[in-house]
Amino acid sequence: MSASAKAVLQEALRLPPAERAALVEGLIGSLDQPDPAMDALWLKEAEDRMAAYRAGELGAVDAEKAFAELGQRV
């Protein structure tokens, strides 16, 4: 961590809890920005899977069975 980041952290630790929480929310929110390119890739993936399903190239498993199988793996 840089010296300036350490200084900011020390200053933030002096804030009341509610202000620290708001600061954390702002910082985390700044990291979670939408990525249009990634969104487009996932949209294409979903569309491709739906097309494969409709064409009979891809099967389906009901949610209850899928979750049961996942539960056995964990």
PDB file of N, CA, C, O and CB in Angstrom:
ATOM      1  N   MET A   1       0.861  -1.169   0.000  1.00  0.00           N
ATOM      2  CA  MET A   1       0.000   0.000   0.000  1.00  0.00           C
ATOM      3  C   MET A   1       0.909   1.234   0.000  1.00  0.00           C
ATOM      4  O   MET A   1       1.885   1.294   0.747  1.00  0.00           O
ATOM      5  CB  MET A   1      -0.980  -0.003   1.238  1.00  0.00           C
ATOM      6  N   SER A   2       0.585   2.189  -0.823  1.00  0.00           N
ATOM      7  CA  SER A   2       1.393   3.403  -0.912  1.00  0.00           C
ATOM      8  C   SER A   2       1.239   4.247   0.349  1.00  0.00           C
ATOM      9  O   SER A   2       0.314   4.048   1.137  1.00  0.00           O
ATOM     10  CB  SER A   2       1.001   4.222  -2.150  1.00  0.00           C
ATOM     11  N   ALA A   3       2.150   5.181   0.523  1.00  0.00           N
ATOM     12  CA  ALA A   3       2.101   6.066   1.690  1.00  0.00           C
ATOM     13  C   ALA A   3       0.823   6.901   1.683  1.00  0.00           C
ATOM     14  O   ALA A   3       0.216   7.120   2.731  1.00  0.00           O
ATOM     15  CB  ALA A   3       3.338   6.987   1.722  1.00  0.00           C
ATOM     16  N   SER A   4       0.417   7.362   0.511  1.00  0.00           N
ATOM     17  CA  SER A   4      -0.806   8.173   0.459  1.00  0.00           C
ATOM     18  C   SER A   4      -2.033   7.326   0.793  1.00  0.00           C
ATOM     19  O   SER A   4      -2.956   7.809   1.449  1.00  0.00           O
ATOM     20  CB  SER A   4      -0.971   8.816  -0.934  1.00  0.00           C
ATOM     21  N   ALA A   5      -2.053   6.064   0.348  1.00  0.00           N
ATOM     22  CA  ALA A   5      -3.178   5.187   0.682  1.00  0.00           C
ATOM     23  C   ALA A   5      -3.207   4.910   2.181  1.00  0.00           C
ATOM     24  O   ALA A   5      -4.279   4.869   2.786  1.00  0.00           O
ATOM     25  CB  ALA A   5      -3.088   3.861  -0.104  1.00  0.00           C
ATOM     26  N   LYS A   6      -2.041   4.721   2.778  1.00  0.00           N
ATOM     27  CA  LYS A   6      -1.980   4.503   4.230  1.00  0.00           C
ATOM     28  C   LYS A   6      -2.491   5.725   4.982  1.00  0.00           C
ATOM     29  O   LYS A   6      -3.185   5.595   5.990  1.00  0.00           O
ATOM     30  CB  LYS A   6      -0.540   4.178   4.669  1.00  0.00           C
ATOM     31  N   ALA A   7      -2.148   6.911   4.489  1.00  0.00           N
ATOM     32  CA  ALA A   7      -2.609   8.146   5.124  1.00  0.00           C
ATOM     33  C   ALA A   7      -4.132   8.263   5.016  1.00  0.00           C
ATOM     34  O   ALA A   7      -4.799   8.651   5.975  1.00  0.00           O
ATOM     35  CB  ALA A   7      -1.927   9.376   4.478  1.00  0.00           C
ATOM     36  N   VAL A   8      -4.668   7.929   3.857  1.00  0.00           N
ATOM     37  CA  VAL A   8      -6.122   7.973   3.672  1.00  0.00           C
ATOM     38  C   VAL A   8      -6.788   6.983   4.616  1.00  0.00           C
ATOM     39  O   VAL A   8      -7.811   7.299   5.224  1.00  0.00           O
ATOM     40  CB  VAL A   8      -6.505   7.662   2.201  1.00  0.00           C
ATOM     41  N   LEU A   9      -6.219   5.792   4.743  1.00  0.00           N
ATOM     42  CA  LEU A   9      -6.774   4.783   5.639  1.00  0.00           C
ATOM     43  C   LEU A   9      -6.770   5.280   7.078  1.00  0.00           C
ATOM     44  O   LEU A   9      -7.770   5.144   7.783  1.00  0.00           O
ATOM     45  CB  LEU A   9      -5.986   3.472   5.529  1.00  0.00           C
ATOM     46  N   GLN A  10      -5.673   5.846   7.514  1.00  0.00           N
ATOM     47  CA  GLN A  10      -5.597   6.351   8.888  1.00  0.00           C
ATOM     48  C   GLN A  10      -6.630   7.443   9.132  1.00  0.00           C
ATOM     49  O   GLN A  10      -7.256   7.488  10.191  1.00  0.00           O
ATOM     50  CB  GLN A  10      -4.192   6.885   9.183  1.00  0.00           C
ATOM     51  N   GLU A  11      -6.805   8.315   8.156  1.00  0.00           N
ATOM     52  CA  GLU A  11      -7.809   9.377   8.276  1.00  0.00           C
ATOM     53  C   GLU A  11      -9.217   8.780   8.301  1.00  0.00           C
ATOM     54  O   GLU A  11     -10.063   9.212   9.084  1.00  0.00           O
ATOM     55  CB  GLU A  11      -7.675  10.386   7.111  1.00  0.00           C
ATOM     56  N   ALA A  12      -9.465   7.790   7.446  1.00  0.00           N
ATOM     57  CA  ALA A  12     -10.785   7.159   7.386  1.00  0.00           C
ATOM     58  C   ALA A  12     -11.119   6.459   8.694  1.00  0.00           C
ATOM     59  O   ALA A  12     -12.277   6.450   9.112  1.00  0.00           O
ATOM     60  CB  ALA A  12     -10.850   6.161   6.229  1.00  0.00           C
ATOM     61  N   LEU A  13     -10.129   5.878   9.341  1.00  0.00           N
ATOM     62  CA  LEU A  13     -10.367   5.173  10.602  1.00  0.00           C
ATOM     63  C   LEU A  13     -10.795   6.114  11.727  1.00  0.00           C
ATOM     64  O   LEU A  13     -11.329   5.669  12.743  1.00  0.00           O
ATOM     65  CB  LEU A  13      -9.118   4.421  11.017  1.00  0.00           C
ATOM     66  N   ARG A  14     -10.563   7.399  11.548  1.00  0.00           N
ATOM     67  CA  ARG A  14     -10.985   8.383  12.554  1.00  0.00           C
ATOM     68  C   ARG A  14     -12.447   8.797  12.374  1.00  0.00           C
ATOM     69  O   ARG A  14     -13.018   9.452  13.245  1.00  0.00           O
ATOM     70  CB  ARG A  14     -10.089   9.619  12.486  1.00  0.00           C
ATOM     71  N   LEU A  15     -13.043   8.421  11.263  1.00  0.00           N
ATOM     72  CA  LEU A  15     -14.440   8.783  10.992  1.00  0.00           C
ATOM     73  C   LEU A  15     -15.383   7.961  11.859  1.00  0.00           C
ATOM     74  O   LEU A  15     -15.036   6.865  12.298  1.00  0.00           O
ATOM     75  CB  LEU A  15     -14.777   8.579   9.501  1.00  0.00           C
ATOM     76  N   PRO A  16     -16.587   8.500  12.105  1.00  0.00           N
ATOM     77  CA  PRO A  16     -17.603   7.715  12.815  1.00  0.00           C
ATOM     78  C   PRO A  16     -17.990   6.489  11.978  1.00  0.00           C
ATOM     79  O   PRO A  16     -17.838   6.505  10.756  1.00  0.00           O
ATOM     80  CB  PRO A  16     -18.860   8.587  13.123  1.00  0.00           C
ATOM     81  N   PRO A  17     -18.486   5.434  12.620  1.00  0.00           N
ATOM     82  CA  PRO A  17     -18.823   4.200  11.894  1.00  0.00           C
ATOM     83  C   PRO A  17     -19.727   4.405  10.680  1.00  0.00           C
ATOM     84  O   PRO A  17     -19.491   3.801   9.634  1.00  0.00           O
ATOM     85  CB  PRO A  17     -19.486   3.243  12.829  1.00  0.00           C
ATOM     86  N   ALA A  18     -20.745   5.235  10.795  1.00  0.00           N
ATOM     87  CA  ALA A  18     -21.662   5.439   9.666  1.00  0.00           C
ATOM     88  C   ALA A  18     -20.934   6.053   8.472  1.00  0.00           C
ATOM     89  O   ALA A  18     -21.195   5.680   7.329  1.00  0.00           O
ATOM     90  CB  ALA A  18     -22.840   6.340  10.086  1.00  0.00           C
ATOM     91  N   GLU A  19     -20.036   6.979   8.729  1.00  0.00           N
ATOM     92  CA  GLU A  19     -19.286   7.598   7.632  1.00  0.00           C
ATOM     93  C   GLU A  19     -18.281   6.618   7.035  1.00  0.00           C
ATOM     94  O   GLU A  19     -18.053   6.623   5.825  1.00  0.00           O
ATOM     95  CB  GLU A  19     -18.562   8.861   8.123  1.00  0.00           C
ATOM     96  N   ARG A  20     -17.680   5.780   7.875  1.00  0.00           N
ATOM     97  CA  ARG A  20     -16.766   4.750   7.356  1.00  0.00           C
ATOM     98  C   ARG A  20     -17.532   3.784   6.457  1.00  0.00           C
ATOM     99  O   ARG A  20     -17.042   3.388   5.399  1.00  0.00           O
ATOM    100  CB  ARG A  20     -16.080   3.976   8.520  1.00  0.00           C
ATOM    101  N   ALA A  21     -18.744   3.405   6.887  1.00  0.00           N
ATOM    102  CA  ALA A  21     -19.558   2.490   6.078  1.00  0.00           C
ATOM    103  C   ALA A  21     -19.895   3.121   4.729  1.00  0.00           C
ATOM    104  O   ALA A  21     -19.829   2.451   3.698  1.00  0.00           O
ATOM    105  CB  ALA A  21     -20.854   2.111   6.827  1.00  0.00           C
ATOM    106  N   ALA A  22     -20.252   4.392   4.731  1.00  0.00           N
ATOM    107  CA  ALA A  22     -20.565   5.082   3.477  1.00  0.00           C
ATOM    108  C   ALA A  22     -19.331   5.146   2.578  1.00  0.00           C
ATOM    109  O   ALA A  22     -19.434   4.996   1.361  1.00  0.00           O
ATOM    110  CB  ALA A  22     -21.095   6.506   3.759  1.00  0.00           C
ATOM    111  N   LEU A  23     -18.176   5.368   3.180  1.00  0.00           N
ATOM    112  CA  LEU A  23     -16.929   5.413   2.426  1.00  0.00           C
ATOM    113  C   LEU A  23     -16.637   4.051   1.792  1.00  0.00           C
ATOM    114  O   LEU A  23     -16.251   3.971   0.626  1.00  0.00           O
ATOM    115  CB  LEU A  23     -15.764   5.841   3.338  1.00  0.00           C
ATOM    116  N   VAL A  24     -16.823   2.998   2.561  1.00  0.00           N
ATOM    117  CA  VAL A  24     -16.603   1.642   2.044  1.00  0.00           C
ATOM    118  C   VAL A  24     -17.546   1.354   0.882  1.00  0.00           C
ATOM    119  O   VAL A  24     -17.124   0.817  -0.142  1.00  0.00           O
ATOM    120  CB  VAL A  24     -16.799   0.595   3.161  1.00  0.00           C
ATOM    121  N   GLU A  25     -18.819   1.706   1.035  1.00  0.00           N
ATOM    122  CA  GLU A  25     -19.786   1.485  -0.047  1.00  0.00           C
ATOM    123  C   GLU A  25     -19.353   2.213  -1.315  1.00  0.00           C
ATOM    124  O   GLU A  25     -19.444   1.667  -2.415  1.00  0.00           O
ATOM    125  CB  GLU A  25     -21.190   1.953   0.378  1.00  0.00           C
ATOM    126  N   GLY A  26     -18.887   3.440  -1.155  1.00  0.00           N
ATOM    127  CA  GLY A  26     -18.435   4.202  -2.314  1.00  0.00           C
ATOM    128  C   GLY A  26     -17.228   3.571  -2.983  1.00  0.00           C
ATOM    129  O   GLY A  26     -17.153   3.512  -4.210  1.00  0.00           O
ATOM    130  N   LEU A  27     -16.281   3.100  -2.178  1.00  0.00           N
ATOM    131  CA  LEU A  27     -15.085   2.473  -2.740  1.00  0.00           C
ATOM    132  C   LEU A  27     -15.422   1.160  -3.447  1.00  0.00           C
ATOM    133  O   LEU A  27     -14.949   0.907  -4.556  1.00  0.00           O
ATOM    134  CB  LEU A  27     -14.052   2.223  -1.637  1.00  0.00           C
ATOM    135  N   ILE A  28     -16.232   0.336  -2.810  1.00  0.00           N
ATOM    136  CA  ILE A  28     -16.602  -0.935  -3.430  1.00  0.00           C
ATOM    137  C   ILE A  28     -17.419  -0.691  -4.692  1.00  0.00           C
ATOM    138  O   ILE A  28     -17.228  -1.370  -5.701  1.00  0.00           O
ATOM    139  CB  ILE A  28     -17.392  -1.813  -2.442  1.00  0.00           C
ATOM    140  N   GLY A  29     -18.320   0.267  -4.636  1.00  0.00           N
ATOM    141  CA  GLY A  29     -19.118   0.599  -5.812  1.00  0.00           C
ATOM    142  C   GLY A  29     -18.269   1.054  -6.983  1.00  0.00           C
ATOM    143  O   GLY A  29     -18.619   0.819  -8.140  1.00  0.00           O
ATOM    144  N   SER A  30     -17.153   1.704  -6.687  1.00  0.00           N
ATOM    145  CA  SER A  30     -16.280   2.167  -7.764  1.00  0.00           C
ATOM    146  C   SER A  30     -15.562   1.009  -8.453  1.00  0.00           C
ATOM    147  O   SER A  30     -15.099   1.154  -9.584  1.00  0.00           O
ATOM    148  CB  SER A  30     -15.258   3.157  -7.222  1.00  0.00           C
ATOM    149  N   LEU A  31     -15.468  -0.129  -7.787  1.00  0.00           N
ATOM    150  CA  LEU A  31     -14.809  -1.298  -8.370  1.00  0.00           C
ATOM    151  C   LEU A  31     -15.757  -2.138  -9.208  1.00  0.00           C
ATOM    152  O   LEU A  31     -15.314  -2.875 -10.089  1.00  0.00           O
ATOM    153  CB  LEU A  31     -14.207  -2.152  -7.279  1.00  0.00           C
ATOM    154  N   ASP A  32     -17.038  -2.041  -8.951  1.00  0.00           N
ATOM    155  CA  ASP A  32     -18.032  -2.885  -9.605  1.00  0.00           C
ATOM    156  C   ASP A  32     -18.753  -2.095 -10.688  1.00  0.00           C
ATOM    157  O   ASP A  32     -19.933  -1.770 -10.556  1.00  0.00           O
ATOM    158  CB  ASP A  32     -19.041  -3.439  -8.579  1.00  0.00           C
ATOM    159  N   GLN A  33     -18.032  -1.792 -11.755  1.00  0.00           N
ATOM    160  CA  GLN A  33     -18.606  -1.029 -12.852  1.00  0.00           C
ATOM    161  C   GLN A  33     -19.047  -1.979 -13.960  1.00  0.00           C
ATOM    162  O   GLN A  33     -18.383  -2.984 -14.215  1.00  0.00           O
ATOM    163  CB  GLN A  33     -17.595   0.006 -13.389  1.00  0.00           C
ATOM    164  N   PRO A  34     -20.161  -1.668 -14.620  1.00  0.00           N
ATOM    165  CA  PRO A  34     -20.605  -2.511 -15.729  1.00  0.00           C
ATOM    166  C   PRO A  34     -19.548  -2.549 -16.835  1.00  0.00           C
ATOM    167  O   PRO A  34     -18.856  -1.561 -17.085  1.00  0.00           O
ATOM    168  CB  PRO A  34     -21.948  -2.000 -16.290  1.00  0.00           C
ATOM    169  N   ASP A  35     -19.440  -3.672 -17.473  1.00  0.00           N
ATOM    170  CA  ASP A  35     -18.510  -3.841 -18.585  1.00  0.00           C
ATOM    171  C   ASP A  35     -19.334  -4.226 -19.814  1.00  0.00           C
ATOM    172  O   ASP A  35     -19.697  -5.391 -19.974  1.00  0.00           O
ATOM    173  CB  ASP A  35     -17.408  -4.928 -18.262  1.00  0.00           C
ATOM    174  N   PRO A  36     -19.630  -3.256 -20.682  1.00  0.00           N
ATOM    175  CA  PRO A  36     -20.481  -3.537 -21.843  1.00  0.00           C
ATOM    176  C   PRO A  36     -19.955  -4.678 -22.711  1.00  0.00           C
ATOM    177  O   PRO A  36     -20.745  -5.451 -23.253  1.00  0.00           O
ATOM    178  CB  PRO A  36     -20.618  -2.293 -22.684  1.00  0.00           C
ATOM    179  N   ALA A  37     -18.646  -4.794 -22.851  1.00  0.00           N
ATOM    180  CA  ALA A  37     -18.087  -5.870 -23.672  1.00  0.00           C
ATOM    181  C   ALA A  37     -18.385  -7.229 -23.045  1.00  0.00           C
ATOM    182  O   ALA A  37     -18.756  -8.172 -23.744  1.00  0.00           O
ATOM    183  CB  ALA A  37     -16.564  -5.685 -23.847  1.00  0.00           C
ATOM    184  N   MET A  38     -18.224  -7.328 -21.728  1.00  0.00           N
ATOM    185  CA  MET A  38     -18.504  -8.588 -21.035  1.00  0.00           C
ATOM    186  C   MET A  38     -19.997  -8.898 -21.082  1.00  0.00           C
ATOM    187  O   MET A  38     -20.393 -10.047 -21.275  1.00  0.00           O
ATOM    188  CB  MET A  38     -18.015  -8.525 -19.571  1.00  0.00           C
ATOM    189  N   ASP A  39     -20.817  -7.870 -20.905  1.00  0.00           N
ATOM    190  CA  ASP A  39     -22.269  -8.067 -20.993  1.00  0.00           C
ATOM    191  C   ASP A  39     -22.659  -8.604 -22.367  1.00  0.00           C
ATOM    192  O   ASP A  39     -23.514  -9.483 -22.475  1.00  0.00           O
ATOM    193  CB  ASP A  39     -23.012  -6.745 -20.710  1.00  0.00           C
ATOM    194  N   ALA A  40     -22.030  -8.074 -23.416  1.00  0.00           N
ATOM    195  CA  ALA A  40     -22.328  -8.527 -24.777  1.00  0.00           C
ATOM    196  C   ALA A  40     -21.913  -9.985 -24.972  1.00  0.00           C
ATOM    197  O   ALA A  40     -22.619 -10.753 -25.625  1.00  0.00           O
ATOM    198  CB  ALA A  40     -21.615  -7.632 -25.808  1.00  0.00           C
ATOM    199  N   LEU A  41     -20.764 -10.363 -24.402  1.00  0.00           N
ATOM    200  CA  LEU A  41     -20.319 -11.758 -24.502  1.00  0.00           C
ATOM    201  C   LEU A  41     -21.292 -12.707 -23.812  1.00  0.00           C
ATOM    202  O   LEU A  41     -21.623 -13.763 -24.349  1.00  0.00           O
ATOM    203  CB  LEU A  41     -18.924 -11.915 -23.895  1.00  0.00           C
ATOM    204  N   TRP A  42     -21.754 -12.323 -22.606  1.00  0.00           N
ATOM    205  CA  TRP A  42     -22.704 -13.180 -21.882  1.00  0.00           C
ATOM    206  C   TRP A  42     -24.049 -13.250 -22.602  1.00  0.00           C
ATOM    207  O   TRP A  42     -24.694 -14.299 -22.609  1.00  0.00           O
ATOM    208  CB  TRP A  42     -22.905 -12.664 -20.449  1.00  0.00           C
ATOM    209  N   LEU A  43     -24.475 -12.144 -23.205  1.00  0.00           N
ATOM    210  CA  LEU A  43     -25.723 -12.153 -23.967  1.00  0.00           C
ATOM    211  C   LEU A  43     -25.613 -13.117 -25.143  1.00  0.00           C
ATOM    212  O   LEU A  43     -26.526 -13.905 -25.390  1.00  0.00           O
ATOM    213  CB  LEU A  43     -26.070 -10.733 -24.466  1.00  0.00           C
ATOM    214  N   LYS A  44     -24.499 -13.057 -25.867  1.00  0.00           N
ATOM    215  CA  LYS A  44     -24.295 -13.970 -26.996  1.00  0.00           C
ATOM    216  C   LYS A  44     -24.271 -15.413 -26.516  1.00  0.00           C
ATOM    217  O   LYS A  44     -24.861 -16.282 -27.157  1.00  0.00           O
ATOM    218  CB  LYS A  44     -22.987 -13.636 -27.738  1.00  0.00           C
ATOM    219  N   GLU A  45     -23.603 -15.684 -25.401  1.00  0.00           N
ATOM    220  CA  GLU A  45     -23.558 -17.043 -24.847  1.00  0.00           C
ATOM    221  C   GLU A  45     -24.966 -17.545 -24.527  1.00  0.00           C
ATOM    222  O   GLU A  45     -25.320 -18.675 -24.862  1.00  0.00           O
ATOM    223  CB  GLU A  45     -22.680 -17.082 -23.577  1.00  0.00           C
ATOM    224  N   ALA A  46     -25.761 -16.704 -23.881  1.00  0.00           N
ATOM    225  CA  ALA A  46     -27.133 -17.092 -23.534  1.00  0.00           C
ATOM    226  C   ALA A  46     -27.965 -17.345 -24.790  1.00  0.00           C
ATOM    227  O   ALA A  46     -28.729 -18.308 -24.855  1.00  0.00           O
ATOM    228  CB  ALA A  46     -27.799 -16.002 -22.671  1.00  0.00           C
ATOM    229  N   GLU A  47     -27.811 -16.475 -25.783  1.00  0.00           N
ATOM    230  CA  GLU A  47     -28.561 -16.652 -27.033  1.00  0.00           C
ATOM    231  C   GLU A  47     -28.130 -17.930 -27.756  1.00  0.00           C
ATOM    232  O   GLU A  47     -28.967 -18.657 -28.291  1.00  0.00           O
ATOM    233  CB  GLU A  47     -28.365 -15.432 -27.954  1.00  0.00           C
ATOM    234  N   ASP A  48     -26.820 -18.200 -27.770  1.00  0.00           N
ATOM    235  CA  ASP A  48     -26.315 -19.418 -28.412  1.00  0.00           C
ATOM    236  C   ASP A  48     -26.839 -20.666 -27.710  1.00  0.00           C
ATOM    237  O   ASP A  48     -27.224 -21.636 -28.364  1.00  0.00           O
ATOM    238  CB  ASP A  48     -24.780 -19.424 -28.417  1.00  0.00           C
ATOM    239  N   ARG A  49     -26.853 -20.640 -26.396  1.00  0.00           N
ATOM    240  CA  ARG A  49     -27.354 -21.796 -25.641  1.00  0.00           C
ATOM    241  C   ARG A  49     -28.846 -22.011 -25.894  1.00  0.00           C
ATOM    242  O   ARG A  49     -29.295 -23.146 -26.052  1.00  0.00           O
ATOM    243  CB  ARG A  49     -27.098 -21.606 -24.134  1.00  0.00           C
ATOM    244  N   MET A  50     -29.610 -20.922 -25.930  1.00  0.00           N
ATOM    245  CA  MET A  50     -31.046 -21.047 -26.186  1.00  0.00           C
ATOM    246  C   MET A  50     -31.287 -21.591 -27.591  1.00  0.00           C
ATOM    247  O   MET A  50     -32.160 -22.436 -27.789  1.00  0.00           O
ATOM    248  CB  MET A  50     -31.753 -19.683 -26.010  1.00  0.00           C
ATOM    249  N   ALA A  51     -30.521 -21.115 -28.562  1.00  0.00           N
ATOM    250  CA  ALA A  51     -30.664 -21.611 -29.935  1.00  0.00           C
ATOM    251  C   ALA A  51     -30.321 -23.098 -30.001  1.00  0.00           C
ATOM    252  O   ALA A  51     -31.012 -23.859 -30.678  1.00  0.00           O
ATOM    253  CB  ALA A  51     -29.761 -20.808 -30.902  1.00  0.00           C
ATOM    254  N   ALA A  52     -29.271 -23.518 -29.312  1.00  0.00           N
ATOM    255  CA  ALA A  52     -28.879 -24.931 -29.297  1.00  0.00           C
ATOM    256  C   ALA A  52     -29.959 -25.775 -28.628  1.00  0.00           C
ATOM    257  O   ALA A  52     -30.256 -26.878 -29.086  1.00  0.00           O
ATOM    258  CB  ALA A  52     -27.530 -25.116 -28.568  1.00  0.00           C
ATOM    259  N   TYR A  53     -30.543 -25.268 -27.558  1.00  0.00           N
ATOM    260  CA  TYR A  53     -31.622 -25.988 -26.873  1.00  0.00           C
ATOM    261  C   TYR A  53     -32.824 -26.155 -27.799  1.00  0.00           C
ATOM    262  O   TYR A  53     -33.382 -27.245 -27.919  1.00  0.00           O
ATOM    263  CB  TYR A  53     -32.041 -25.245 -25.583  1.00  0.00           C
ATOM    264  N   ARG A  54     -33.212 -25.063 -28.450  1.00  0.00           N
ATOM    265  CA  ARG A  54     -34.381 -25.104 -29.343  1.00  0.00           C
ATOM    266  C   ARG A  54     -34.143 -26.005 -30.551  1.00  0.00           C
ATOM    267  O   ARG A  54     -35.083 -26.584 -31.097  1.00  0.00           O
ATOM    268  CB  ARG A  54     -34.733 -23.693 -29.816  1.00  0.00           C
ATOM    269  N   ALA A  55     -32.875 -26.121 -30.967  1.00  0.00           N
ATOM    270  CA  ALA A  55     -32.541 -26.976 -32.110  1.00  0.00           C
ATOM    271  C   ALA A  55     -32.364 -28.433 -31.691  1.00  0.00           C
ATOM    272  O   ALA A  55     -32.098 -29.295 -32.528  1.00  0.00           O
ATOM    273  CB  ALA A  55     -31.267 -26.473 -32.790  1.00  0.00           C
ATOM    274  N   GLY A  56     -32.510 -28.703 -30.408  1.00  0.00           N
ATOM    275  CA  GLY A  56     -32.361 -30.068 -29.923  1.00  0.00           C
ATOM    276  C   GLY A  56     -30.915 -30.503 -29.755  1.00  0.00           C
ATOM    277  O   GLY A  56     -30.638 -31.689 -29.577  1.00  0.00           O
ATOM    278  N   GLU A  57     -29.992 -29.548 -29.812  1.00  0.00           N
ATOM    279  CA  GLU A  57     -28.567 -29.854 -29.685  1.00  0.00           C
ATOM    280  C   GLU A  57     -28.087 -29.811 -28.240  1.00  0.00           C
ATOM    281  O   GLU A  57     -26.967 -30.221 -27.935  1.00  0.00           O
ATOM    282  CB  GLU A  57     -27.755 -28.885 -30.516  1.00  0.00           C
ATOM    283  N   LEU A  58     -28.931 -29.320 -27.367  1.00  0.00           N
ATOM    284  CA  LEU A  58     -28.561 -29.148 -25.968  1.00  0.00           C
ATOM    285  C   LEU A  58     -29.738 -29.561 -25.111  1.00  0.00           C
ATOM    286  O   LEU A  58     -30.863 -29.109 -25.324  1.00  0.00           O
ATOM    287  CB  LEU A  58     -28.137 -27.683 -25.666  1.00  0.00           C
ATOM    288  N   GLY A  59     -29.477 -30.416 -24.147  1.00  0.00           N
ATOM    289  CA  GLY A  59     -30.543 -30.865 -23.262  1.00  0.00           C
ATOM    290  C   GLY A  59     -30.719 -29.926 -22.088  1.00  0.00           C
ATOM    291  O   GLY A  59     -29.998 -28.939 -21.938  1.00  0.00           O
ATOM    292  N   ALA A  60     -31.687 -30.254 -21.265  1.00  0.00           N
ATOM    293  CA  ALA A  60     -31.967 -29.439 -20.081  1.00  0.00           C
ATOM    294  C   ALA A  60     -32.123 -30.352 -18.873  1.00  0.00           C
ATOM    295  O   ALA A  60     -32.516 -31.513 -18.997  1.00  0.00           O
ATOM    296  CB  ALA A  60     -33.244 -28.572 -20.285  1.00  0.00           C
ATOM    297  N   VAL A  61     -31.812 -29.811 -17.717  1.00  0.00           N
ATOM    298  CA  VAL A  61     -31.995 -30.516 -16.448  1.00  0.00           C
ATOM    299  C   VAL A  61     -32.835 -29.604 -15.574  1.00  0.00           C
ATOM    300  O   VAL A  61     -32.553 -28.409 -15.476  1.00  0.00           O
ATOM    301  CB  VAL A  61     -30.610 -30.882 -15.757  1.00  0.00           C
ATOM    302  N   ASP A  62     -33.874 -30.156 -14.932  1.00  0.00           N
ATOM    303  CA  ASP A  62     -34.693 -29.282 -14.094  1.00  0.00           C
ATOM    304  C   ASP A  62     -33.884 -28.817 -12.879  1.00  0.00           C
ATOM    305  O   ASP A  62     -32.945 -29.484 -12.444  1.00  0.00           O
ATOM    306  CB  ASP A  62     -35.986 -30.011 -13.641  1.00  0.00           C
ATOM    307  N   ALA A  63     -34.266 -27.681 -12.356  1.00  0.00           N
ATOM    308  CA  ALA A  63     -33.508 -27.036 -11.278  1.00  0.00           C
ATOM    309  C   ALA A  63     -33.364 -27.932 -10.059  1.00  0.00           C
ATOM    310  O   ALA A  63     -32.299 -27.972  -9.443  1.00  0.00           O
ATOM    311  CB  ALA A  63     -34.177 -25.739 -10.874  1.00  0.00           C
ATOM    312  N   GLU A  64     -34.415 -28.645  -9.706  1.00  0.00           N
ATOM    313  CA  GLU A  64     -34.368 -29.505  -8.522  1.00  0.00           C
ATOM    314  C   GLU A  64     -33.267 -30.559  -8.660  1.00  0.00           C
ATOM    315  O   GLU A  64     -32.509 -30.802  -7.721  1.00  0.00           O
ATOM    316  CB  GLU A  64     -35.733 -30.188  -8.298  1.00  0.00           C
ATOM    317  N   LYS A  65     -33.188 -31.174  -9.826  1.00  0.00           N
ATOM    318  CA  LYS A  65     -32.163 -32.192 -10.064  1.00  0.00           C
ATOM    319  C   LYS A  65     -30.770 -31.556 -10.092  1.00  0.00           C
ATOM    320  O   LYS A  65     -29.826 -32.105  -9.525  1.00  0.00           O
ATOM    321  CB  LYS A  65     -32.439 -32.938 -11.389  1.00  0.00           C
ATOM    322  N   ALA A  66     -30.643 -30.407 -10.749  1.00  0.00           N
ATOM    323  CA  ALA A  66     -29.347 -29.733 -10.835  1.00  0.00           C
ATOM    324  C   ALA A  66     -28.826 -29.367  -9.451  1.00  0.00           C
ATOM    325  O   ALA A  66     -27.653 -29.588  -9.150  1.00  0.00           O
ATOM    326  CB  ALA A  66     -29.455 -28.477 -11.704  1.00  0.00           C
ATOM    327  N   PHE A  67     -29.692 -28.807  -8.606  1.00  0.00           N
ATOM    328  CA  PHE A  67     -29.259 -28.429  -7.260  1.00  0.00           C
ATOM    329  C   PHE A  67     -28.925 -29.649  -6.417  1.00  0.00           C
ATOM    330  O   PHE A  67     -28.012 -29.604  -5.593  1.00  0.00           O
ATOM    331  CB  PHE A  67     -30.337 -27.604  -6.570  1.00  0.00           C
ATOM    332  N   ALA A  68     -29.653 -30.732  -6.615  1.00  0.00           N
ATOM    333  CA  ALA A  68     -29.364 -31.969  -5.880  1.00  0.00           C
ATOM    334  C   ALA A  68     -27.989 -32.498  -6.268  1.00  0.00           C
ATOM    335  O   ALA A  68     -27.217 -32.918  -5.405  1.00  0.00           O
ATOM    336  CB  ALA A  68     -30.449 -33.041  -6.155  1.00  0.00           C
ATOM    337  N   GLU A  69     -27.680 -32.479  -7.558  1.00  0.00           N
ATOM    338  CA  GLU A  69     -26.369 -32.940  -8.019  1.00  0.00           C
ATOM    339  C   GLU A  69     -25.255 -32.038  -7.497  1.00  0.00           C
ATOM    340  O   GLU A  69     -24.201 -32.525  -7.088  1.00  0.00           O
ATOM    341  CB  GLU A  69     -26.328 -32.990  -9.551  1.00  0.00           C
ATOM    342  N   LEU A  70     -25.483 -30.740  -7.509  1.00  0.00           N
ATOM    343  CA  LEU A  70     -24.482 -29.814  -6.976  1.00  0.00           C
ATOM    344  C   LEU A  70     -24.271 -30.031  -5.486  1.00  0.00           C
ATOM    345  O   LEU A  70     -23.144 -29.963  -4.994  1.00  0.00           O
ATOM    346  CB  LEU A  70     -24.899 -28.366  -7.239  1.00  0.00           C
ATOM    347  N   GLY A  71     -25.355 -30.291  -4.774  1.00  0.00           N
ATOM    348  CA  GLY A  71     -25.259 -30.530  -3.337  1.00  0.00           C
ATOM    349  C   GLY A  71     -24.419 -31.747  -3.018  1.00  0.00           C
ATOM    350  O   GLY A  71     -23.751 -31.779  -1.985  1.00  0.00           O
ATOM    351  N   GLN A  72     -24.436 -32.757  -3.886  1.00  0.00           N
ATOM    352  CA  GLN A  72     -23.641 -33.960  -3.667  1.00  0.00           C
ATOM    353  C   GLN A  72     -22.157 -33.702  -3.901  1.00  0.00           C
ATOM    354  O   GLN A  72     -21.313 -34.399  -3.336  1.00  0.00           O
ATOM    355  CB  GLN A  72     -24.124 -35.081  -4.576  1.00  0.00           C
ATOM    356  N   ARG A  73     -21.829 -32.716  -4.723  1.00  0.00           N
ATOM    357  CA  ARG A  73     -20.426 -32.411  -5.034  1.00  0.00           C
ATOM    358  C   ARG A  73     -19.744 -31.608  -3.934  1.00  0.00           C
ATOM    359  O   ARG A  73     -18.518 -31.611  -3.820  1.00  0.00           O
ATOM    360  CB  ARG A  73     -20.339 -31.649  -6.341  1.00  0.00           C
ATOM    361  N   VAL A  74     -20.528 -30.936  -3.143  1.00  0.00           N
ATOM    362  CA  VAL A  74     -19.938 -30.038  -2.141  1.00  0.00           C
ATOM    363  C   VAL A  74     -19.643 -30.760  -0.851  1.00  0.00           C
ATOM    364  O   VAL A  74     -19.145 -30.153   0.097  1.00  0.00           O
ATOM    365  CB  VAL A  74     -20.858 -28.866  -1.866  1.00  0.00           C
TER     366      VAL A  74
END
